[in-house]
Amino acid sequence: MEFIQYILKLGPSVMLPIVIFIFALLLGQKPGRAFRSGVMIGIGFIGIGLVISLMLNNLGPAAKLMAERFGVSLTVVDVGWPGSSPMTWASQIGGLSIPVAVAVNVVMLVLGLTRVVNVDIWNIWHMAFTGALLHIATGNLMIGLAGVAIHAAIVFKLGDWFAPVVEKYYDLKGVAIPHGTSAYCGPIAVPIEWLLNRIPGIRDINFNSEKIEEKFGVIGEPMIIGLILGCIIGAMAGYGADLVMQLGMQMAAVMVLMPKVVKCIMEGLLPVADSARELLEKKFSGKKFYIGLDPALLLGDSQVVAASLLFVPLTLIIAAIVPGNKVLPFGDLATIGFFVAMAVGIHGGNLFRTLISGFVIMAGTLWISTQTIGLHTILAQQAGTKLAAGVTQVASMDQGGSPITYILLQLFNPDNVAGLVVIGVIYIASVLLTIKYSQGISKELKQAEEQSSSYKA
């Protein structure tokens, strides 16, 4: 257990390269090539960490000032995934979650219940968080571990269902994103896509950074959009002209740098993913498999980055109007892209639709994260997390606002039956629609592949 905790404390920039290196060797890759893949992945995660820090260190203070200027009075600060993941790994259930999640993945693969081979061990922390809160709520370790297993099974299926979206929009073949906010927020966008397709006039609205660039030239380039959005956020925060311009340039840099650092991860991961997929398909008579990877891969898309910046001020507005919300968005503002990345793919890069589904996603996230404040605070206390002076409670949007976590908490330790019914019905209905939607996309991809083969013949 101490060894596992030591590895986990190394963080994803060291832990994932080690896992990928070992995995690549098992696939039969040469040590030099396997080592290079691991190093490139580590470089990519360090790069993403730097870009996220750039956003957090500069957008965070601006967001707080915006909240104060517009009278948004919220009492509990969102610590984000950078705060939640370490306290989760430090919990009693943290280290145990890895063998449980891996075992669930293996059993589901053997039984043919999933095609996702998860290699992203770090993001098991999402499953561990659910288990840790269940353990705290019920006082029963076995219920906590059952929560880890159930959460794992659900997200591996989400990986299956959204793999066609990842392939069609993001052009990542043989890749699944089975965890993180991208996966569990994805189903919410599906019924919205279905609804918007049936509203005359509205269904024809489509704008993205490419269309803006096509219409307005250089003003529509992603870096210029980042510059403009950064300046707007700075102005709304009440900054002087110098700080407004600085924040604008910093956000322009984010728009350019994020896709570049994601390319490093892709350069390291995709050869390994391809080797794994080929080996598995050969061993199992052509059956298709997906390699489960980190949702950071999706942040390389310019529409995702644009949506991330748009949702900084929008999330603060949403936080102010959601009934009963107590959470002030902060720690996860820099990673809003994770929440809406799958929605961007579902909507085909249409930012208009992403704004609508993102509004619903963020509203639900904030409401749920408010419900988990008490358990989240106990988790922080048990992990020995040092809180800032005057801070007595903590919350997080990432995972603290997960419908999967909330539904399981209410099933095992009900204290809000009305909330369980509303969230449960909406989420289960969204998942059922997601299954049907996934089947439709899979059929489209298969037809396109058959047409391509016929042309080549």
C-alpha positions as a Markdown table, in Angstrom:
| # | Residue | x | y | z |
|---|---|---|---|---|
| 1 | Met | 0.0 | 0.0 | 0.0 |
| 2 | Glu | 2.8 | 2.4 | 0.8 |
| 3 | Phe | 4.4 | 1.7 | -2.6 |
| 4 | Ile | 1.1 | 2.5 | -4.3 |
| 5 | Gln | 0.8 | 5.7 | -2.4 |
| 6 | Tyr | 4.4 | 6.6 | -3.3 |
| 7 | Ile | 3.6 | 6.1 | -7.0 |
| 8 | Leu | 0.4 | 8.1 | -6.8 |
| 9 | Lys | 2.2 | 11.0 | -5.2 |
| 10 | Leu | 4.4 | 11.2 | -8.2 |
| 11 | Gly | 1.4 | 12.6 | -10.1 |
| 12 | Pro | 0.3 | 11.9 | -13.7 |
| 13 | Ser | 3.4 | 13.4 | -15.3 |
| 14 | Val | 5.5 | 10.6 | -13.8 |
| 15 | Met | 3.0 | 7.9 | -13.0 |
| 16 | Leu | 1.4 | 7.7 | -16.5 |
| 17 | Pro | 4.8 | 7.5 | -18.3 |
| 18 | Ile | 5.8 | 4.6 | -16.1 |
| 19 | Val | 2.5 | 2.8 | -16.7 |
| 20 | Ile | 2.6 | 3.4 | -20.5 |
| 21 | Phe | 6.3 | 2.3 | -20.6 |
| 22 | Ile | 5.5 | -1.0 | -18.9 |
| 23 | Phe | 2.3 | -1.4 | -21.1 |
| 24 | Ala | 4.2 | -0.8 | -24.3 |
| 25 | Leu | 6.9 | -3.4 | -23.4 |
| 26 | Leu | 4.1 | -5.9 | -22.7 |
| 27 | Leu | 2.8 | -5.2 | -26.2 |
| 28 | Gly | 6.2 | -6.1 | -27.6 |
| 29 | Gln | 7.5 | -2.7 | -28.5 |
| 30 | Lys | 11.2 | -2.1 | -28.3 |
| 31 | Pro | 12.4 | -0.6 | -25.0 |
| 32 | Gly | 13.7 | 2.6 | -26.8 |
| 33 | Arg | 10.4 | 3.3 | -28.5 |
| 34 | Ala | 8.4 | 2.4 | -25.3 |
| 35 | Phe | 10.6 | 4.7 | -23.3 |
| 36 | Arg | 10.2 | 7.6 | -25.8 |
| 37 | Ser | 6.4 | 7.2 | -25.7 |
| 38 | Gly | 6.4 | 7.5 | -21.9 |
| 39 | Val | 8.7 | 10.5 | -21.8 |
| 40 | Met | 6.5 | 12.3 | -24.5 |
| 41 | Ile | 3.4 | 11.7 | -22.4 |
| 42 | Gly | 5.1 | 13.1 | -19.3 |
| 43 | Ile | 6.2 | 16.2 | -21.2 |
| 44 | Gly | 2.7 | 16.6 | -22.5 |
| 45 | Phe | 1.2 | 16.5 | -19.0 |
| 46 | Ile | 3.8 | 18.9 | -17.6 |
| 47 | Gly | 2.9 | 21.2 | -20.5 |
| 48 | Ile | -0.9 | 20.9 | -19.8 |
| 49 | Gly | -0.1 | 21.6 | -16.1 |
| 50 | Leu | 1.7 | 24.7 | -17.0 |
| 51 | Val | -1.1 | 26.0 | -19.3 |
| 52 | Ile | -3.7 | 25.1 | -16.6 |
| 53 | Ser | -1.6 | 26.9 | -14.0 |
| 54 | Leu | -1.4 | 29.9 | -16.3 |
| 55 | Met | -5.2 | 29.9 | -16.5 |
| 56 | Leu | -5.8 | 29.3 | -12.8 |
| 57 | Asn | -3.3 | 31.8 | -11.6 |
| 58 | Asn | -4.7 | 34.6 | -13.8 |
| 59 | Leu | -8.3 | 33.6 | -14.4 |
| 60 | Gly | -8.9 | 32.6 | -10.8 |
| 61 | Pro | -8.3 | 36.1 | -9.2 |
| 62 | Ala | -10.2 | 37.8 | -12.1 |
| 63 | Ala | -13.1 | 35.4 | -11.5 |
| 64 | Lys | -13.2 | 36.2 | -7.8 |
| 65 | Leu | -13.1 | 40.0 | -8.5 |
| 66 | Met | -16.0 | 39.5 | -11.0 |
| 67 | Ala | -18.0 | 37.7 | -8.4 |
| 68 | Glu | -17.4 | 40.5 | -5.9 |
| 69 | Arg | -18.2 | 43.3 | -8.4 |
| 70 | Phe | -21.5 | 41.7 | -9.5 |
| 71 | Gly | -22.6 | 40.8 | -5.9 |
| 72 | Val | -22.2 | 37.0 | -6.2 |
| 73 | Ser | -22.1 | 35.9 | -2.5 |
| 74 | Leu | -21.2 | 32.3 | -2.3 |
| 75 | Thr | -19.7 | 30.8 | 0.9 |
| 76 | Val | -17.8 | 27.6 | -0.2 |
| 77 | Val | -14.9 | 27.8 | -2.6 |
| 78 | Asp | -14.4 | 25.1 | -5.3 |
| 79 | Val | -11.0 | 23.5 | -4.8 |
| 80 | Gly | -11.2 | 21.8 | -8.2 |
| 81 | Trp | -9.6 | 18.5 | -9.2 |
| 82 | Pro | -6.1 | 19.8 | -8.1 |
| 83 | Gly | -7.5 | 19.9 | -4.6 |
| 84 | Ser | -9.8 | 16.9 | -4.7 |
| 85 | Ser | -7.5 | 14.3 | -6.2 |
| 86 | Pro | -4.7 | 14.4 | -3.6 |
| 87 | Met | -7.2 | 14.1 | -0.7 |
| 88 | Thr | -8.9 | 11.2 | -2.5 |
| 89 | Trp | -5.7 | 9.3 | -2.9 |
| 90 | Ala | -4.9 | 10.0 | 0.8 |
| 91 | Ser | -8.2 | 8.5 | 1.9 |
| 92 | Gln | -8.5 | 5.0 | 3.4 |
| 93 | Ile | -10.1 | 3.8 | 0.2 |
| 94 | Gly | -7.7 | 5.5 | -2.3 |
| 95 | Gly | -5.0 | 2.9 | -2.8 |
| 96 | Leu | -7.6 | 0.0 | -2.7 |
| 97 | Ser | -9.5 | 1.6 | -5.6 |
| 98 | Ile | -6.8 | 0.8 | -8.2 |
| 99 | Pro | -7.0 | -3.0 | -7.9 |
| 100 | Val | -10.8 | -2.9 | -7.7 |
| 101 | Ala | -11.1 | -0.7 | -10.8 |
| 102 | Val | -8.6 | -2.8 | -12.7 |
| 103 | Ala | -10.4 | -6.0 | -11.7 |
| 104 | Val | -13.7 | -4.6 | -12.9 |
| 105 | Asn | -12.1 | -3.7 | -16.2 |
| 106 | Val | -10.6 | -7.2 | -16.7 |
| 107 | Val | -13.9 | -9.0 | -15.7 |
| 108 | Met | -15.9 | -6.8 | -18.1 |
| 109 | Leu | -13.4 | -7.5 | -20.9 |
| 110 | Val | -13.5 | -11.2 | -20.4 |
| 111 | Leu | -17.3 | -11.3 | -20.3 |
| 112 | Gly | -17.6 | -9.0 | -23.3 |
| 113 | Leu | -19.3 | -6.3 | -21.4 |
| 114 | Thr | -16.9 | -3.6 | -22.5 |
| 115 | Arg | -14.3 | -3.0 | -25.3 |
| 116 | Val | -12.4 | -0.4 | -23.3 |
| 117 | Val | -8.9 | -1.4 | -22.1 |
| 118 | Asn | -8.2 | 1.4 | -19.5 |
| 119 | Val | -4.5 | 2.4 | -19.2 |
| 120 | Asp | -5.1 | 5.7 | -17.5 |
| 121 | Ile | -4.6 | 4.6 | -13.9 |
| 122 | Trp | -4.4 | 8.1 | -12.5 |
| 123 | Asn | -8.0 | 9.0 | -13.3 |
| 124 | Ile | -9.2 | 6.1 | -11.2 |
| 125 | Trp | -9.3 | 8.8 | -8.6 |
| 126 | His | -12.7 | 9.8 | -9.8 |
| 127 | Met | -14.0 | 6.3 | -8.9 |
| 128 | Ala | -12.1 | 6.4 | -5.6 |
| 129 | Phe | -13.7 | 9.7 | -4.8 |
| 130 | Thr | -17.2 | 8.1 | -5.1 |
| 131 | Gly | -16.0 | 5.2 | -2.9 |
| 132 | Ala | -14.5 | 7.6 | -0.3 |
| 133 | Leu | -17.7 | 9.6 | 0.1 |
| 134 | Leu | -19.8 | 6.4 | 0.3 |
| 135 | His | -17.4 | 5.1 | 3.0 |
| 136 | Ile | -17.7 | 8.3 | 5.0 |
| 137 | Ala | -21.5 | 8.5 | 4.5 |
| 138 | Thr | -22.2 | 4.8 | 5.5 |
| 139 | Gly | -19.2 | 4.0 | 7.7 |
| 140 | Asn | -18.9 | 0.8 | 5.7 |
| 141 | Leu | -15.7 | 0.1 | 3.8 |
| 142 | Met | -17.3 | -2.6 | 1.7 |
| 143 | Ile | -20.0 | -0.2 | 0.5 |
| 144 | Gly | -17.3 | 2.2 | -0.4 |
| 145 | Leu | -15.5 | -0.4 | -2.5 |
| 146 | Ala | -18.8 | -1.4 | -4.1 |
| 147 | Gly | -19.2 | 2.3 | -5.0 |
| 148 | Val | -15.7 | 2.2 | -6.7 |
| 149 | Ala | -16.7 | -1.0 | -8.6 |
| 150 | Ile | -20.1 | 0.4 | -9.7 |
| 151 | His | -18.6 | 3.7 | -10.8 |
| 152 | Ala | -15.9 | 1.9 | -12.7 |
| 153 | Ala | -18.4 | -0.3 | -14.6 |
| 154 | Ile | -20.5 | 2.8 | -15.5 |
| 155 | Val | -17.6 | 4.8 | -16.9 |
| 156 | Phe | -16.2 | 1.9 | -18.9 |
| 157 | Lys | -19.6 | 1.7 | -20.6 |
| 158 | Leu | -19.5 | 5.5 | -21.1 |
| 159 | Gly | -16.2 | 4.9 | -22.8 |
| 160 | Asp | -17.8 | 2.4 | -25.2 |
| 161 | Trp | -20.8 | 4.6 | -26.0 |
| 162 | Phe | -18.7 | 7.8 | -26.6 |
| 163 | Ala | -15.9 | 6.1 | -28.6 |
| 164 | Pro | -17.7 | 6.7 | -31.9 |
| 165 | Val | -18.0 | 10.5 | -31.0 |
| 166 | Val | -14.2 | 10.5 | -30.2 |
| 167 | Glu | -13.5 | 8.9 | -33.5 |
| 168 | Lys | -15.9 | 10.9 | -35.6 |
| 169 | Tyr | -15.3 | 14.4 | -34.3 |
| 170 | Tyr | -11.8 | 14.2 | -32.7 |
| 171 | Asp | -10.5 | 11.7 | -35.3 |
| 172 | Leu | -9.0 | 9.5 | -32.6 |
| 173 | Lys | -9.5 | 5.9 | -33.8 |
| 174 | Gly | -9.4 | 3.1 | -31.3 |
| 175 | Val | -9.4 | 5.6 | -28.4 |
| 176 | Ala | -12.0 | 5.9 | -25.6 |
| 177 | Ile | -12.4 | 8.5 | -22.9 |
| 178 | Pro | -14.0 | 6.5 | -20.1 |
| 179 | His | -13.5 | 8.8 | -17.1 |
| 180 | Gly | -13.2 | 12.3 | -15.8 |
| 181 | Thr | -15.8 | 15.0 | -16.2 |
| 182 | Ser | -15.8 | 14.6 | -20.0 |
| 183 | Ala | -17.4 | 11.1 | -19.8 |
| 184 | Tyr | -20.0 | 11.6 | -17.1 |
| 185 | Cys | -21.1 | 15.0 | -18.4 |
| 186 | Gly | -21.4 | 13.8 | -22.0 |
| 187 | Pro | -24.9 | 12.2 | -21.6 |
| 188 | Ile | -26.5 | 15.5 | -20.7 |
| 189 | Ala | -25.6 | 16.9 | -24.1 |
| 190 | Val | -27.3 | 14.1 | -26.1 |
| 191 | Pro | -31.0 | 14.9 | -25.4 |
| 192 | Ile | -30.2 | 18.6 | -25.9 |
| 193 | Glu | -28.7 | 17.7 | -29.4 |
| 194 | Trp | -31.8 | 15.7 | -30.1 |
| 195 | Leu | -34.1 | 18.6 | -29.1 |
| 196 | Leu | -32.2 | 21.3 | -30.9 |
| 197 | Asn | -32.3 | 19.2 | -34.1 |
| 198 | Arg | -36.1 | 19.4 | -34.0 |
| 199 | Ile | -36.6 | 23.2 | -33.5 |
| 200 | Pro | -37.0 | 25.1 | -36.8 |
| 201 | Gly | -34.6 | 28.0 | -37.1 |
| 202 | Ile | -32.7 | 27.1 | -34.0 |
| 203 | Arg | -31.4 | 23.9 | -35.6 |
| 204 | Asp | -29.8 | 25.9 | -38.4 |
| 205 | Ile | -27.7 | 28.1 | -36.0 |
| 206 | Asn | -24.1 | 27.0 | -36.2 |
| 207 | Phe | -21.0 | 28.9 | -35.3 |
| 208 | Asn | -17.5 | 28.0 | -34.3 |
| 209 | Ser | -14.0 | 29.5 | -34.4 |
| 210 | Glu | -13.5 | 28.3 | -38.0 |
| 211 | Lys | -16.7 | 29.9 | -39.2 |
| 212 | Ile | -15.8 | 33.1 | -37.3 |
| 213 | Glu | -12.3 | 33.1 | -38.9 |
| 214 | Glu | -13.8 | 32.5 | -42.3 |
| 215 | Lys | -16.2 | 35.4 | -41.9 |
| 216 | Phe | -14.0 | 37.9 | -40.1 |
| 217 | Gly | -10.5 | 36.9 | -41.1 |
| 218 | Val | -7.7 | 37.3 | -38.5 |
| 219 | Ile | -10.2 | 38.4 | -35.9 |
| 220 | Gly | -11.7 | 34.9 | -35.9 |
| 221 | Glu | -8.4 | 33.1 | -35.3 |
| 222 | Pro | -8.3 | 31.1 | -32.1 |
| 223 | Met | -5.5 | 33.2 | -30.5 |
| 224 | Ile | -7.4 | 36.5 | -31.3 |
| 225 | Ile | -10.6 | 35.0 | -29.8 |
| 226 | Gly | -8.6 | 34.1 | -26.7 |
| 227 | Leu | -7.2 | 37.7 | -26.6 |
| 228 | Ile | -10.7 | 39.2 | -26.9 |
| 229 | Leu | -12.2 | 36.9 | -24.3 |
| 230 | Gly | -9.3 | 37.5 | -21.9 |
| 231 | Cys | -9.7 | 41.3 | -22.2 |
| 232 | Ile | -13.5 | 41.0 | -21.6 |
| 233 | Ile | -13.0 | 38.9 | -18.5 |
| 234 | Gly | -10.4 | 41.4 | -17.3 |
| 235 | Ala | -12.7 | 44.4 | -17.9 |
| 236 | Met | -15.5 | 42.6 | -16.1 |
| 237 | Ala | -13.2 | 42.1 | -13.1 |
| 238 | Gly | -12.5 | 45.8 | -13.0 |
| 239 | Tyr | -8.9 | 45.6 | -14.0 |
| 240 | Gly | -6.9 | 48.6 | -15.3 |
| 241 | Ala | -5.9 | 48.7 | -18.9 |
| 242 | Asp | -2.5 | 47.2 | -18.3 |
| 243 | Leu | -3.9 | 44.1 | -16.5 |
| 244 | Val | -6.7 | 43.8 | -19.1 |
| 245 | Met | -4.1 | 43.6 | -21.9 |
| 246 | Gln | -2.0 | 41.2 | -19.9 |
| 247 | Leu | -4.9 | 38.8 | -19.2 |
| 248 | Gly | -5.9 | 39.1 | -22.9 |
| 249 | Met | -2.4 | 38.0 | -24.0 |
| 250 | Gln | -2.3 | 35.2 | -21.5 |
| 251 | Met | -5.6 | 33.8 | -22.8 |
| 252 | Ala | -4.3 | 34.1 | -26.4 |
| 253 | Ala | -1.3 | 32.1 | -25.3 |
| 254 | Val | -3.6 | 29.4 | -23.8 |
| 255 | Met | -5.5 | 29.1 | -27.2 |
| 256 | Val | -2.2 | 28.5 | -29.0 |
| 257 | Leu | -0.3 | 26.5 | -26.4 |
| 258 | Met | -3.0 | 24.0 | -25.3 |
| 259 | Pro | -3.3 | 22.2 | -28.6 |
| 260 | Lys | 0.5 | 22.1 | -28.9 |
| 261 | Val | 1.1 | 20.4 | -25.6 |
| 262 | Val | -1.8 | 18.0 | -26.2 |
| 263 | Lys | 0.1 | 16.9 | -29.4 |
| 264 | Cys | 2.9 | 15.7 | -27.2 |
| 265 | Ile | 0.5 | 13.4 | -25.3 |
| 266 | Met | -0.9 | 12.2 | -28.6 |
| 267 | Glu | 2.5 | 11.6 | -30.0 |
| 268 | Gly | 3.3 | 9.3 | -27.0 |
| 269 | Leu | 0.0 | 7.6 | -26.6 |
| 270 | Leu | -1.3 | 6.9 | -30.0 |
| 271 | Pro | 1.5 | 4.5 | -31.2 |
| 272 | Val | 0.9 | 2.5 | -28.0 |
| 273 | Ala | -2.8 | 2.6 | -28.4 |
| 274 | Asp | -2.5 | 1.4 | -32.0 |
| 275 | Ser | -0.2 | -1.4 | -31.0 |
| 276 | Ala | -2.5 | -2.5 | -28.2 |
| 277 | Arg | -5.6 | -2.4 | -30.5 |
| 278 | Glu | -3.9 | -4.4 | -33.2 |
| 279 | Leu | -2.7 | -7.0 | -30.8 |
| 280 | Leu | -6.1 | -7.4 | -29.1 |
| 281 | Glu | -8.0 | -7.5 | -32.4 |
| 282 | Lys | -5.6 | -10.2 | -33.7 |
| 283 | Lys | -5.9 | -12.3 | -30.5 |
| 284 | Phe | -9.7 | -12.0 | -30.4 |
| 285 | Ser | -10.6 | -12.6 | -34.0 |
| 286 | Gly | -10.9 | -9.1 | -35.2 |
| 287 | Lys | -13.1 | -7.9 | -32.3 |
| 288 | Lys | -12.7 | -4.1 | -31.9 |
| 289 | Phe | -11.2 | -2.7 | -28.8 |
| 290 | Tyr | -10.6 | 0.9 | -27.5 |
| 291 | Ile | -7.7 | 2.1 | -25.3 |
| 292 | Gly | -9.0 | 4.2 | -22.4 |
| 293 | Leu | -7.0 | 7.4 | -22.2 |
| 294 | Asp | -7.1 | 10.7 | -20.4 |
| 295 | Pro | -9.7 | 13.4 | -21.4 |
| 296 | Ala | -6.8 | 15.8 | -21.7 |
| 297 | Leu | -6.5 | 14.5 | -25.3 |
| 298 | Leu | -9.7 | 16.4 | -26.2 |
| 299 | Leu | -8.3 | 19.7 | -25.0 |
| 300 | Gly | -6.3 | 20.0 | -28.2 |
| 301 | Asp | -9.4 | 21.0 | -30.1 |
| 302 | Ser | -9.8 | 24.8 | -30.7 |
| 303 | Gln | -13.6 | 24.6 | -30.0 |
| 304 | Val | -13.0 | 23.0 | -26.6 |
| 305 | Val | -10.5 | 25.8 | -25.7 |
| 306 | Ala | -12.9 | 28.5 | -26.9 |
| 307 | Ala | -15.7 | 27.0 | -24.9 |
| 308 | Ser | -13.4 | 26.8 | -21.8 |
| 309 | Leu | -12.8 | 30.6 | -22.0 |
| 310 | Leu | -16.5 | 31.4 | -22.7 |
| 311 | Phe | -17.6 | 29.4 | -19.6 |
| 312 | Val | -15.4 | 31.2 | -17.2 |
| 313 | Pro | -17.7 | 34.2 | -16.8 |
| 314 | Leu | -20.8 | 32.1 | -17.7 |
| 315 | Thr | -20.1 | 29.6 | -14.9 |
| 316 | Leu | -20.0 | 32.5 | -12.4 |
| 317 | Ile | -23.3 | 33.8 | -13.7 |
| 318 | Ile | -24.8 | 30.3 | -13.5 |
| 319 | Ala | -23.5 | 29.9 | -9.9 |
| 320 | Ala | -25.3 | 33.1 | -8.9 |
| 321 | Ile | -28.7 | 31.9 | -10.2 |
| 322 | Val | -28.8 | 28.2 | -9.4 |
| 323 | Pro | -31.3 | 27.8 | -6.5 |
| 324 | Gly | -29.5 | 26.9 | -3.3 |
| 325 | Asn | -26.0 | 26.9 | -4.7 |
| 326 | Lys | -23.3 | 27.7 | -2.2 |
| 327 | Val | -20.2 | 26.9 | -4.3 |
| 328 | Leu | -18.0 | 29.7 | -5.8 |
| 329 | Pro | -16.4 | 28.3 | -8.9 |
| 330 | Phe | -12.6 | 28.7 | -8.7 |
| 331 | Gly | -10.3 | 25.6 | -8.8 |
| 332 | Asp | -12.0 | 24.1 | -11.8 |
| 333 | Leu | -12.5 | 27.3 | -13.8 |
| 334 | Ala | -9.2 | 26.5 | -15.5 |
| 335 | Thr | -10.4 | 23.1 | -16.6 |
| 336 | Ile | -14.0 | 23.8 | -17.7 |
| 337 | Gly | -12.9 | 22.3 | -21.0 |
| 338 | Phe | -13.1 | 18.9 | -19.4 |
| 339 | Phe | -16.8 | 19.4 | -18.5 |
| 340 | Val | -17.8 | 20.4 | -22.1 |
| 341 | Ala | -15.3 | 18.5 | -24.3 |
| 342 | Met | -17.7 | 15.6 | -25.0 |
| 343 | Ala | -20.5 | 18.0 | -25.6 |
| 344 | Val | -18.4 | 19.8 | -28.2 |
| 345 | Gly | -18.0 | 16.5 | -30.0 |
| 346 | Ile | -21.6 | 15.6 | -29.7 |
| 347 | His | -22.6 | 19.0 | -31.2 |
| 348 | Gly | -20.0 | 18.6 | -34.0 |
| 349 | Gly | -18.0 | 21.7 | -32.8 |
| 350 | Asn | -21.1 | 23.9 | -32.8 |
| 351 | Leu | -20.4 | 26.4 | -30.0 |
| 352 | Phe | -24.0 | 27.7 | -30.0 |
| 353 | Arg | -25.2 | 24.3 | -29.0 |
| 354 | Thr | -22.3 | 23.7 | -26.6 |
| 355 | Leu | -23.3 | 26.9 | -24.8 |
| 356 | Ile | -26.8 | 25.6 | -24.2 |
| 357 | Ser | -25.8 | 22.1 | -23.1 |
| 358 | Gly | -22.8 | 23.6 | -21.1 |
| 359 | Phe | -25.3 | 25.8 | -19.2 |
| 360 | Val | -27.3 | 22.7 | -18.2 |
| 361 | Ile | -24.2 | 20.8 | -17.3 |
| 362 | Met | -22.7 | 23.5 | -15.1 |
| 363 | Ala | -26.0 | 24.2 | -13.4 |
| 364 | Gly | -26.4 | 20.6 | -12.5 |
| 365 | Thr | -22.8 | 20.3 | -11.5 |
| 366 | Leu | -23.0 | 23.3 | -9.1 |
| 367 | Trp | -26.3 | 22.0 | -7.5 |
| 368 | Ile | -24.8 | 18.6 | -6.9 |
| 369 | Ser | -21.5 | 19.9 | -5.6 |
| 370 | Thr | -23.5 | 21.9 | -3.0 |
| 371 | Gln | -25.2 | 18.7 | -1.8 |
| 372 | Thr | -21.8 | 17.0 | -1.3 |
| 373 | Ile | -20.1 | 19.9 | 0.7 |
| 374 | Gly | -20.5 | 18.1 | 4.1 |
| 375 | Leu | -19.0 | 14.8 | 3.0 |
| 376 | His | -16.3 | 16.6 | 0.9 |
| 377 | Thr | -15.2 | 18.6 | 4.0 |
| 378 | Ile | -14.9 | 15.4 | 6.1 |
| 379 | Leu | -12.8 | 13.9 | 3.3 |
| 380 | Ala | -10.5 | 16.9 | 3.4 |
| 381 | Gln | -10.2 | 16.7 | 7.2 |
| 382 | Gln | -9.5 | 13.0 | 7.2 |
| 383 | Ala | -6.8 | 13.5 | 4.6 |
| 384 | Gly | -5.2 | 16.2 | 6.7 |
| 385 | Thr | -5.7 | 18.8 | 4.0 |
| 386 | Lys | -4.6 | 22.2 | 5.3 |
| 387 | Leu | -7.3 | 24.7 | 4.6 |
| 388 | Ala | -6.8 | 28.5 | 4.3 |
| 389 | Ala | -7.5 | 30.7 | 7.3 |
| 390 | Gly | -11.2 | 31.1 | 7.9 |
| 391 | Val | -12.1 | 28.3 | 5.5 |
| 392 | Thr | -14.3 | 25.6 | 7.2 |
| 393 | Gln | -15.9 | 23.9 | 4.2 |
| 394 | Val | -14.7 | 22.7 | 0.8 |
| 395 | Ala | -16.4 | 21.6 | -2.4 |
| 396 | Ser | -15.4 | 20.7 | -5.9 |
| 397 | Met | -17.2 | 20.8 | -9.2 |
| 398 | Asp | -15.1 | 18.0 | -10.7 |
| 399 | Gln | -16.4 | 14.8 | -9.2 |
| 400 | Gly | -18.0 | 16.6 | -6.2 |
| 401 | Gly | -20.6 | 17.6 | -8.8 |
| 402 | Ser | -20.9 | 14.2 | -10.5 |
| 403 | Pro | -24.4 | 12.8 | -11.0 |
| 404 | Ile | -22.9 | 9.3 | -10.7 |
| 405 | Thr | -21.5 | 10.0 | -7.3 |
| 406 | Tyr | -24.7 | 11.8 | -6.1 |
| 407 | Ile | -27.0 | 9.0 | -7.3 |
| 408 | Leu | -24.9 | 6.3 | -5.5 |
| 409 | Leu | -24.8 | 8.4 | -2.3 |
| 410 | Gln | -28.5 | 8.8 | -2.3 |
| 411 | Leu | -29.1 | 5.1 | -3.0 |
| 412 | Phe | -26.9 | 3.9 | -0.2 |
| 413 | Asn | -27.5 | 6.8 | 2.3 |
| 414 | Pro | -30.7 | 8.6 | 1.2 |
| 415 | Asp | -31.3 | 12.1 | 2.7 |
| 416 | Asn | -32.9 | 13.8 | -0.3 |
| 417 | Val | -35.4 | 11.5 | -2.1 |
| 418 | Ala | -36.7 | 14.4 | -4.3 |
| 419 | Gly | -33.2 | 15.2 | -5.4 |
| 420 | Leu | -32.5 | 11.5 | -6.2 |
| 421 | Val | -35.7 | 11.2 | -8.3 |
| 422 | Val | -35.0 | 14.4 | -10.3 |
| 423 | Ile | -31.3 | 13.8 | -10.9 |
| 424 | Gly | -31.8 | 10.0 | -11.3 |
| 425 | Val | -34.6 | 10.3 | -13.9 |
| 426 | Ile | -32.8 | 13.0 | -15.9 |
| 427 | Tyr | -29.4 | 11.2 | -15.9 |
| 428 | Ile | -30.8 | 7.7 | -16.6 |
| 429 | Ala | -32.9 | 9.0 | -19.5 |
| 430 | Ser | -29.9 | 10.8 | -20.9 |
| 431 | Val | -27.8 | 7.7 | -20.7 |
| 432 | Leu | -30.5 | 5.6 | -22.5 |
| 433 | Leu | -30.6 | 8.3 | -25.2 |
| 434 | Thr | -26.8 | 8.2 | -25.4 |
| 435 | Ile | -26.8 | 4.4 | -26.1 |
| 436 | Lys | -29.2 | 5.0 | -29.0 |
| 437 | Tyr | -27.2 | 8.0 | -30.2 |
| 438 | Ser | -24.0 | 6.0 | -30.1 |
| 439 | Gln | -25.5 | 3.2 | -32.1 |
| 440 | Gly | -26.4 | 5.8 | -34.8 |
| 441 | Ile | -22.9 | 7.2 | -34.9 |
| 442 | Ser | -21.4 | 3.8 | -35.1 |
| 443 | Lys | -23.6 | 2.9 | -38.0 |
| 444 | Glu | -22.5 | 6.1 | -39.8 |
| 445 | Leu | -18.8 | 5.3 | -39.3 |
| 446 | Lys | -19.3 | 1.7 | -40.5 |
| 447 | Gln | -21.0 | 2.9 | -43.6 |
| 448 | Ala | -18.3 | 5.5 | -44.3 |
| 449 | Glu | -15.6 | 2.8 | -43.8 |
| 450 | Glu | -17.4 | 0.4 | -46.2 |
| 451 | Gln | -17.7 | 3.2 | -48.8 |
| 452 | Ser | -14.0 | 4.0 | -48.4 |
| 453 | Ser | -13.1 | 0.3 | -48.9 |
| 454 | Ser | -15.3 | 0.1 | -52.0 |
| 455 | Tyr | -13.6 | 3.2 | -53.5 |
| 456 | Lys | -10.1 | 1.7 | -52.9 |
| 457 | Ala | -11.2 | -1.6 | -54.4 |
